[in-house]
Amino acid sequence: MPFVNIKITDDGVTAEQKQALIKGVTQLLVDVLGKNPQTTFVLIEEVNTDNWGIGGESVTQRRRGGK
């Protein structure tokens, strides 16, 4: 029973894109590991860019050019 947790920033990902991720990741586990898609769980967590840090600054700051 695979469980995949995808974390992405919460800026503009559509429901259709999330559905494509869920479908694609599930199919990848079927193709590569032979897993049953009916027991494969995919969780998408959206994180605010203020709450995601890289190299000592938030993603929000990085996208603003570190200001």
Backbone hydrogen bonds in HBPLUS format (Angstrom, degrees):
<---DONOR---> <-ACCEPTOR-->    atom                        ^
c    i                          cat <-CA-CA->   ^        H-A-AA   ^      H-
h    n   atom  resd res      DA  || num        DHA   H-A  angle D-A-AA Bond
n    s   type  num  typ     dist DA aas  dist angle  dist       angle   num
A0041-PHE N   A0002-PRO O   2.90 MM  39  6.12 176.7  1.90 153.0 153.3     1
A0004-VAL N   A0041-PHE O   2.84 MM  37  6.20 162.7  1.87 153.0 158.0     2
A0043-LEU N   A0004-VAL O   2.80 MM  39  6.18 165.9  1.82 167.0 172.0     3
A0006-ILE N   A0043-LEU O   2.76 MM  37  6.09 168.9  1.77 169.8 173.3     4
A0045-GLU N   A0006-ILE O   2.76 MM  39  6.11 166.6  1.78 166.2 171.0     5
A0008-ILE N   A0045-GLU O   2.95 MM  37  6.33 161.9  1.98 165.0 170.4     6
A0047-VAL N   A0008-ILE O   2.76 MM  39  6.05 160.8  1.80 155.1 161.9     7
A0010-ASP N   A0047-VAL O   2.95 MM  37  5.36 137.2  2.14 134.5 132.7     8
A0018-LYS N   A0014-THR O   3.02 MM   4  6.37 158.2  2.07 150.2 156.1     9
A0019-GLN N   A0015-ALA O   2.94 MM   4  6.15 157.3  1.99 146.3 152.5    10
A0020-ALA N   A0016-GLU O   2.97 MM   4  6.22 150.5  2.05 142.5 150.6    11
A0021-LEU N   A0017-GLN O   2.96 MM   4  6.29 150.6  2.05 145.7 153.5    12
A0022-ILE N   A0018-LYS O   2.95 MM   4  6.24 165.6  1.97 155.4 158.5    13
A0023-LYS N   A0019-GLN O   2.91 MM   4  6.09 168.2  1.92 152.0 155.4    14
A0024-GLY N   A0020-ALA O   2.83 MM   4  5.85 163.2  1.86 146.4 152.0    15
A0025-VAL N   A0021-LEU O   2.86 MM   4  5.91 168.6  1.88 155.6 158.6    16
A0026-THR N   A0022-ILE O   3.07 MM   4  6.08 160.6  2.11 143.5 149.6    17
A0027-GLN N   A0023-LYS O   2.96 MM   4  6.14 161.6  1.99 148.2 153.5    18
A0028-LEU N   A0024-GLY O   2.90 MM   4  6.09 150.6  1.99 144.1 152.5    19
A0029-LEU N   A0025-VAL O   3.08 MM   4  6.38 156.6  2.13 150.5 155.2    20
A0030-VAL N   A0026-THR O   3.07 MM   4  6.39 147.9  2.17 145.2 154.7    21
A0031-ASP N   A0027-GLN O   2.83 MM   4  6.05 168.1  1.84 156.4 158.8    22
A0032-VAL N   A0028-LEU O   2.84 MM   4  5.88 169.9  1.85 154.5 157.6    23
A0033-LEU N   A0029-LEU O   3.04 MM   4  5.28 143.7  2.18 121.3 132.5    24
A0035-LYS N   A0029-LEU O   3.22 MM   6  5.68 172.8  2.23 127.5 125.3    25
A0034-GLY N   A0030-VAL O   2.94 MM   4  4.46 130.0  2.20 116.3 123.9    26
A0039-THR N   A0036-ASN O   3.11 MM   3  5.63 158.4  2.16 114.1 120.4    27
A0040-THR N   A0037-PRO O   3.40 MM   3  5.01 168.8  2.41 101.1 101.1    28
A0051-ASN N   A0048-ASN O   2.83 MM   3  5.35 151.1  1.91 116.0 125.3    29
A0060-THR N   A0049-THR O   3.39 MM  11  5.17 151.0  2.48 115.8 112.3    30
A0059-VAL N   A0052-TRP O   2.76 MM   7  5.78 141.1  1.91 171.8 173.8    31
A0054-ILE N   A0057-GLU O   2.80 MM   3  5.59 161.5  1.84 166.3 163.1    32
A0057-GLU N   A0054-ILE O   3.18 MM   3  5.59 161.5  2.22 114.6 120.2    33
A0062-ARG N   A0058-SER O   2.96 MM   4  6.31 165.2  1.98 154.0 158.2    34
A0063-ARG N   A0059-VAL O   2.91 MM   4  6.06 156.6  1.97 151.8 157.2    35
A0064-ARG N   A0060-THR O   3.17 MM   4  6.42 130.2  2.44 137.4 150.3    36
A0064-ARG N   A0061-GLN O   3.02 MM   3  5.07 133.9  2.23  98.1 111.5    37
A0066-GLY N   A0061-GLN O   2.71 MM   5  4.81 156.1  1.76 141.9 139.6    38
A0065-GLY N   A0062-ARG O   3.07 MM   3  5.05 157.9  2.13 102.8 108.0    39
